[in-house]
Amino acid sequence: MTHGGAGAIFPLLILLLVSLPITLIWVFRGQGNARKRRVIGFSQIANFAIAIILCFSGVTYLQSIGFVAAFIVLIAMLFTPLVLKNRV
């Protein structure tokens, strides 16, 4: 990863530090069906892990895809507990 790409990881790290605890608290202590919450939460975490693996791959095209996918998944992780608050 180039130096310019390394500077773009900082906002990704901040978004991770904000959205991961919110998602984990929602998965384990939220209201509603626990099985559905766990499936949704852990699938988001698995998708984020795949995006991070792509982000640190050696191919520039895959790094770009992984970086964008990681941002999308983290934003979805941040808003999922709010959107599905009373529906799951």
N, C-alpha and C positions, 0 to 999 in steps of 0.2 A: 504494500500500500504506500502511496506517495505521501509526502508531507502535507499536501492539501487535503487528501482524504483522511489523514490522521486528525486534522482539526475538525472535521465533520463528525467524528465519533463522539466528541464531547457532548453535543446536544442529545445524541442517542443515549449516552450514559445517564444524563440527567433525566431523560424521559423514562429510562428503565428504573431508576431509583424512585421515581414517583409512581409509576404504574404497577410494578411488580408487587409491592406491599398491598396496594388497593385490591388487586386481583386476588391475591392469596387470602386476604381477610374476607373478601366476598365469597370465595370458594368454601372456606371452612366455617364461617360464622354468619353467613347471609341467611335471609329468609327464603322460604320456598323449598322446592324439591332439591335435596342435596345431591342426588345422582346427576341431575341435569347440570347443576352448577359446576360439579367436578369435571364432567365431560367437557363443558364449554371452556372452563378455566385451564385445564391441563392441555387441551388441544391448542389453545392460544400459546401457552408456554412452549409446547413442542414446535409449533410453527415459528416462534421466535428463535428457538435454538437452531432450527434449520437455516433461518435467514442469517444468523450470526456465523454459522459455518460457511455459508456462501460468501459472506462479507470478508472473511479472512482467507478465502481461496486465492490461488495464484493467478487466476484469469481475471483480467480487468472487467470484462463484460459481466461475469458472475458476481464480482464485487459490487458493481452498480445495482444489479438485481437484488442482491442480498441487503444492501443498504436501504433501498427503497422499501423492500418487503419488511425489514425490521422496523422502520418508521411506521408503516401502515399497521403492523401487528401491535406495536406499542400503543398507538393511538386507539386502536380497537380495544386493547386491554384496559385502557384508561376509562373509556366510555361504556363498556359492557355492563359493569355493575349499575350504572345510572340508568341505562336504557332498559335493562331487564330486572329492575328493582322489584317490581311486584308481579312480574309475568312468569317467572320460573318457579 
